[in-house]
Amino acid sequence: MLFSSLVFLWFFLPAAVFLYYLAPGRNAKNIVLFAASLIFYGWGGPRYLLLVLLTALLCYAAGLCLDAAGERTALKKLSVGVFVLITLGILGYFKYYNFFAATAGRLAGKELFPLRDIVLPLGISFYTFQAISYVVDVYRGKSPAQKNLFHMALYLFLFPQILSGPIIKYHQVAGQLTNRNETISMQFYGIKRFVYGLAKKVLLANTFGQSVDYIMGVPSGQMGTLTAWLAVILYTLQIYYDFSGYSDMAIGLGRIFGFYYEENFNYPYLSSSITEFWRRWHISLSTWFRDYLYIPLGGNRKGLGRTCVNLFIVFLATGLWHGASMTFIIWGIYHGIFILSERLWLKKVLDRNPVKFLNHLYAMVVVVFGWLLFRAPSMTYAIDLAKAMIRPSKGLWNAGLFANNKILFLAVLGILLCGPVQALFPRFRNHIFDEENVSYGDIAVMIVLLFLSTMVVVSSTYTAFIYFQF
């Protein structure tokens, strides 16, 4: 079930909210939330419901083992190690088995492992990382072990964020599972964030995505320079509005039910370096890798050489987390190379540069070429597309075939809203994120955006969120 589907917007969500606020106490409200999450996750088929519940059971058992281990460090390390191996093993089988089987077969020149018909469970990359964060937090003493299996399952299973995040660390919401307040201002703010996110997805991301799909249907060797740049720029806008729109909707839904989720985006296209970009883009993932991979590897505490190795491992893992293909792996390594360059020498050059706009231009060019890798169906296609962008050529397909007035208008609007407007008019951003003040203008804007989004949903075909595939 999609947040942007008619079933969710006009049936599931109103029913869930009505029953939630009708429930008499905290326990009853949590039961309503859990039941709604079961229906939401199992809507497309209950095939992998048991896998999520198994993960919750493993989390619960690991937490109790850590609690019982007391000060016995070796036993605690063993408990964490076994849990992480099991959960990553499950993730690895579903997400990476066929990729590694095919790669091994190509390298050996024969089939070593049979390919399997594996369907990736929805949200597995997200709830697996949440599960690991819980167990590691308990091990570190950052959170007490959860003694209630139902609350453990609720943490992993909440429908606002199970499919595409944000990745919620346990210590961020542990207290909210049993003690939270739902105020009128929170509910209104939640609705506002949800509607803004819906508009991002339906009015902008989906429109950009249709054009990107049309252009990417052209053989890469036949693209001209303008067409190639149009495709990559539109995809740069699409993936931002798609994923940040989903995050807005998830954060908004959380507020409606009394949960505070941390922000997942902070206008990443305003960045002046790739290091800054990763502080602003998919914040919950980058902070997860920082807290649960980079720091345990030693972070920057063991010398420059070890720091560089740790950063490389993190960005290799980031690429792999996004998908089992060479394009994602190379995309992660590509970003890692620029992060390392900035750590070693490039950051000093950027800091000394008097023309700060050039720093921003550098960051955006790197990001745009990175999205080329991210979207391309193969490395061959990515290389051909990059050549078309760099070497001036007309190609067989004119950009005008894909760039009508509607697309151009929305592209300009999208570019302005994803950074420049917020940089030039900070009051605009502050107003959107204002949780206290409500105006008639806010209500009018929300009604218009909800109406337009609904009309588009009614007249369009199914379009999943990009990050559902991860």
KETIBA-674933 format. One line per field, with one value per residue (C-alpha): residue in one letter; y, x, z. Coordinates in steps of 0.02 Angstrom, whole numbers, always signed. Layout:
// residues N
code <- c(A,...)
Y <- c(Y,...)
X <- c(X,...)
Z <- c(Z,...)
//
This chain:
// residues 470
code <- c(M,L,F,S,S,L,V,F,L,W,F,F,L,P,A,A,V,F,L,Y,Y,L,A,P,G,R,N,A,K,N,I,V,L,F,A,A,S,L,I,F,Y,G,W,G,G,P,R,Y,L,L,L,V,L,L,T,A,L,L,C,Y,A,A,G,L,C,L,D,A,A,G,E,R,T,A,L,K,K,L,S,V,G,V,F,V,L,I,T,L,G,I,L,G,Y,F,K,Y,Y,N,F,F,A,A,T,A,G,R,L,A,G,K,E,L,F,P,L,R,D,I,V,L,P,L,G,I,S,F,Y,T,F,Q,A,I,S,Y,V,V,D,V,Y,R,G,K,S,P,A,Q,K,N,L,F,H,M,A,L,Y,L,F,L,F,P,Q,I,L,S,G,P,I,I,K,Y,H,Q,V,A,G,Q,L,T,N,R,N,E,T,I,S,M,Q,F,Y,G,I,K,R,F,V,Y,G,L,A,K,K,V,L,L,A,N,T,F,G,Q,S,V,D,Y,I,M,G,V,P,S,G,Q,M,G,T,L,T,A,W,L,A,V,I,L,Y,T,L,Q,I,Y,Y,D,F,S,G,Y,S,D,M,A,I,G,L,G,R,I,F,G,F,Y,Y,E,E,N,F,N,Y,P,Y,L,S,S,S,I,T,E,F,W,R,R,W,H,I,S,L,S,T,W,F,R,D,Y,L,Y,I,P,L,G,G,N,R,K,G,L,G,R,T,C,V,N,L,F,I,V,F,L,A,T,G,L,W,H,G,A,S,M,T,F,I,I,W,G,I,Y,H,G,I,F,I,L,S,E,R,L,W,L,K,K,V,L,D,R,N,P,V,K,F,L,N,H,L,Y,A,M,V,V,V,V,F,G,W,L,L,F,R,A,P,S,M,T,Y,A,I,D,L,A,K,A,M,I,R,P,S,K,G,L,W,N,A,G,L,F,A,N,N,K,I,L,F,L,A,V,L,G,I,L,L,C,G,P,V,Q,A,L,F,P,R,F,R,N,H,I,F,D,E,E,N,V,S,Y,G,D,I,A,V,M,I,V,L,L,F,L,S,T,M,V,V,V,S,S,T,Y,T,A,F,I,Y,F,Q,F)
Y <- c(+0,+169,+329,+412,+285,+322,+173,+242,+425,+408,+241,+166,+325,+402,+234,+212,+389,+372,+206,+265,+417,+317,+192,+230,+213,+199,+10,+11,+146,+44,-109,-7,+54,-122,-192,-51,-87,-272,-227,-96,-211,-363,-269,-323,-501,-566,-671,-586,-531,-674,-617,-447,-530,-652,-504,-426,-591,-602,-421,-460,-617,-530,-387,-509,-603,-441,-392,-562,-558,-415,-369,-525,-434,-590,-656,-487,-476,-653,-609,-453,-545,-689,-571,-461,-613,-686,-524,-476,-655,-643,-474,-541,-692,-595,-445,-508,-696,-687,-545,-639,-804,-722,-631,-791,-882,-750,-752,-942,-960,-1081,-1087,-1113,-1072,-1084,-923,-919,-835,-719,-576,-439,-411,-233,-124,-260,-145,-18,-129,-234,-79,-26,-197,-187,-13,-77,-222,-117,+21,-106,-176,-3,+38,+177,+97,-31,-198,-197,-323,-311,-410,-313,-147,-220,-272,-104,-13,-111,-122,+53,+83,+266,+216,+28,+32,+172,+247,+361,+234,+262,+218,+135,+262,+400,+327,+206,+321,+367,+187,+202,+389,+514,+659,+692,+878,+974,+1070,+907,+835,+988,+994,+809,+837,+985,+886,+739,+845,+937,+769,+702,+853,+829,+648,+662,+834,+843,+677,+573,+702,+709,+520,+497,+606,+518,+349,+409,+477,+326,+219,+292,+192,+282,+291,+391,+530,+705,+815,+916,+761,+675,+826,+844,+663,+674,+843,+783,+626,+733,+822,+664,+568,+717,+753,+568,+521,+684,+682,+508,+564,+714,+599,+477,+617,+690,+524,+499,+668,+625,+473,+564,+508,+624,+565,+658,+749,+647,+790,+965,+1039,+934,+1026,+1181,+1089,+1159,+994,+808,+795,+924,+836,+677,+778,+837,+687,+534,+589,+436,+319,+421,+439,+252,+210,+336,+266,+80,+55,+202,+230,+43,+28,+161,+319,+450,+399,+287,+399,+469,+306,+207,+348,+338,+149,+167,+298,+189,+41,+150,+211,+40,-21,+127,+77,-105,-55,+31,-120,-275,-211,-140,+31,+51,-14,+104,+246,+216,+207,+363,+464,+386,+445,+625,+612,+548,+685,+817,+740,+733,+897,+959,+1032,+1153,+1209,+1234,+1332,+1450,+1478,+1658,+1620,+1510,+1480,+1376,+1261,+1236,+1207,+1076,+984,+984,+923,+778,+738,+746,+628,+516,+507,+456,+300,+275,+276,+189,+8,-45,+23,+22,+132,+247,+268,+305,+432,+516,+528,+609,+737,+780,+774,+897,+807,+821,+636,+558,+618,+803,+863,+960,+795,+769,+948,+1023,+1183,+1089,+994,+1150,+1250,+1112,+1088,+1273,+1268,+1111,+1187,+1343,+1248,+1122,+1255,+1435,+1488,+1420,+1503,+1673,+1670,+1574,+1631,+1523,+1367,+1417,+1437,+1263,+1185,+1292,+1172,+1301,+1432,+1391,+1513,+1512,+1522,+1356,+1274,+1344,+1286,+1111,+1095,+1149,+1033,+886,+917,+930,+778,+675,+726,+671,+506,+470,+502,+420,+246,+162,+242,+169,+269,+246,+191,+51,-56,-45)
X <- c(+0,+69,+52,+1,-135,-320,-346,-221,-272,-460,-492,-347,-277,-444,-498,-332,-338,-522,-495,-333,-413,-568,-461,-473,-294,-112,-113,-271,-199,-41,-145,-236,-69,+1,-155,-150,+33,-5,-140,-30,+121,+19,-91,+10,+22,+59,+206,+340,+242,+318,+493,+467,+391,+539,+658,+563,+573,+761,+781,+682,+784,+950,+901,+856,+1020,+1118,+1021,+1052,+1237,+1266,+1451,+1509,+1582,+1627,+1448,+1377,+1492,+1443,+1257,+1278,+1387,+1265,+1117,+1204,+1261,+1085,+997,+1128,+1124,+936,+958,+1103,+1007,+856,+949,+1118,+1112,+1072,+1196,+1340,+1287,+1285,+1450,+1535,+1471,+1539,+1709,+1719,+1650,+1517,+1369,+1429,+1267,+1093,+994,+836,+667,+685,+564,+642,+534,+472,+571,+695,+847,+764,+695,+854,+957,+831,+845,+1035,+1029,+919,+1034,+1192,+1113,+1070,+1247,+1322,+1207,+1124,+953,+881,+825,+643,+551,+388,+385,+235,+326,+478,+371,+283,+451,+502,+331,+255,+177,+232,+414,+432,+443,+567,+620,+678,+786,+731,+858,+779,+838,+752,+577,+593,+502,+371,+310,+226,+222,+178,+58,-50,-91,-196,-43,+52,-92,-107,+80,+77,-61,+34,+196,+103,+13,+173,+260,+115,+124,+312,+286,+130,+145,+333,+426,+303,+299,+488,+495,+383,+498,+653,+579,+539,+714,+800,+703,+813,+972,+1111,+1219,+1084,+1066,+1124,+1207,+1052,+944,+1069,+1082,+892,+873,+1000,+940,+760,+814,+911,+748,+643,+744,+750,+563,+520,+622,+609,+423,+409,+509,+395,+244,+321,+368,+195,+110,+221,+165,-18,+5,+115,+288,+434,+545,+705,+726,+795,+837,+905,+907,+1055,+1065,+1125,+1286,+1457,+1550,+1512,+1548,+1412,+1296,+1302,+1262,+1104,+1049,+963,+1024,+957,+1062,+1222,+1211,+1174,+1333,+1428,+1366,+1362,+1502,+1622,+1648,+1662,+1794,+1894,+1826,+1962,+2048,+2184,+2274,+2240,+2272,+2150,+2022,+2030,+2007,+1858,+1777,+1802,+1720,+1573,+1538,+1562,+1432,+1321,+1322,+1287,+1145,+1057,+1059,+1143,+1216,+1380,+1302,+1257,+1427,+1520,+1405,+1454,+1639,+1622,+1556,+1685,+1826,+1767,+1742,+1921,+1986,+1902,+1973,+2150,+2167,+2015,+1926,+2071,+2057,+1869,+1890,+2017,+1913,+1845,+1704,+1592,+1469,+1604,+1607,+1421,+1440,+1575,+1464,+1313,+1411,+1479,+1305,+1224,+1351,+1326,+1139,+1181,+1264,+1120,+986,+1077,+1023,+1203,+1380,+1386,+1232,+1305,+1468,+1377,+1265,+1415,+1501,+1345,+1345,+1529,+1554,+1441,+1329,+1154,+1115,+963,+840,+810,+784,+632,+539,+541,+540,+366,+313,+241,+403,+510,+397,+398,+586,+617,+495,+578,+752,+694,+604,+742,+866,+871,+704,+755,+926,+858,+698,+730,+561,+478,+565,+533,+348,+335,+419,+325,+233,+144,+62,-84,-152,-298,-168,-93,-264,-302,-135,-158,-333,-273,-121,-226,-357,-228,-134,-293,-342,-171,-180,-353,-295,-123,-51,+40,+208,+305,+427,+606,+671,+542,+663,+794)
Z <- c(+0,-51,+50,-114,-159,-148,-34,+91,+78,+90,+175,+272,+352,+404,+479,+571,+642,+693,+781,+861,+943,+986,+1084,+1272,+1333,+1281,+1269,+1164,+1051,+1027,+982,+850,+780,+775,+691,+564,+531,+501,+375,+292,+272,+222,+98,-53,+12,+187,+125,+229,+381,+480,+433,+515,+668,+674,+671,+817,+912,+880,+941,+1097,+1135,+1103,+1219,+1358,+1334,+1348,+1503,+1583,+1539,+1659,+1662,+1568,+1418,+1318,+1329,+1280,+1129,+1079,+1091,+984,+858,+837,+818,+689,+589,+585,+536,+407,+343,+314,+228,+125,+64,+4,-65,-126,-157,-343,-371,-293,-374,-546,-514,-454,-608,-726,-642,-644,-819,-759,-641,-462,-372,-448,-465,-362,-383,-234,-198,-92,+64,+76,+196,+244,+229,+343,+480,+483,+521,+654,+735,+738,+814,+956,+1001,+989,+1094,+1230,+1221,+1240,+1386,+1288,+1307,+1429,+1360,+1307,+1417,+1320,+1157,+1093,+1113,+1025,+877,+875,+864,+709,+631,+639,+468,+448,+427,+398,+208,+173,+338,+409,+500,+679,+814,+964,+1092,+993,+1018,+1165,+1286,+1156,+1142,+1311,+1349,+1215,+1197,+1046,+1043,+918,+859,+832,+732,+623,+594,+551,+423,+350,+331,+257,+128,+79,+58,-44,-161,-181,-232,-339,-420,-444,-426,-527,-667,-676,-668,-820,-925,-859,-904,-1080,-1107,-1030,-1153,-1289,-1327,-1235,-1391,-1481,-1351,-1384,-1254,-1211,-1199,-1084,-970,-968,-913,-772,-708,-705,-613,-489,-452,-456,-327,-209,-215,-213,-60,+37,-1,+74,+226,+249,+242,+366,+487,+470,+504,+655,+724,+697,+810,+936,+878,+845,+703,+665,+500,+355,+235,+255,+80,+18,-148,-55,-10,-52,-35,-42,+144,+175,+53,+158,+314,+228,+121,+197,+367,+458,+348,+355,+545,+560,+465,+570,+736,+697,+569,+555,+742,+785,+647,+738,+656,+644,+806,+732,+610,+437,+345,+450,+436,+246,+250,+368,+257,+103,+191,+243,+67,-8,+117,+74,-109,-67,+51,-93,-206,-273,-436,-497,-529,-344,-287,-404,-349,-168,-212,-320,-173,-59,-173,-162,+27,+43,-73,+33,+191,+120,+24,-71,+81,+106,-75,-56,+106,+25,-130,-124,-248,-142,-284,-369,-217,-235,-422,-390,-266,-381,-532,-429,-361,-533,-611,-460,-495,-672,-599,-478,-614,-756,-787,-820,-815,-1005,-1012,-878,-974,-1137,-1050,-968,-1138,-1211,-1070,-1089,-1278,-1371,-1495,-1565,-1562,-1646,-1514,-1487,-1309,-1368,-1392,-1203,-1135,-1152,-1065,-916,-884,-902,-784,-652,-671,-638,-491,-425,-436,-343,-205,-170,-116,-180,-105,+66,+55,+3,+106,+268,+337,+204,+272,+452,+415,+338,+491,+618,+734,+839,+729,+614,+486,+366,+229,+287,+282,+109,+39,+112,+40,-133,-130,-67,-202,-342,-280,-270,-447,-511,-416,-488,-666,-658,-649,-504,-465,-319,-214,-277,-107,-94,-196,-58)
//
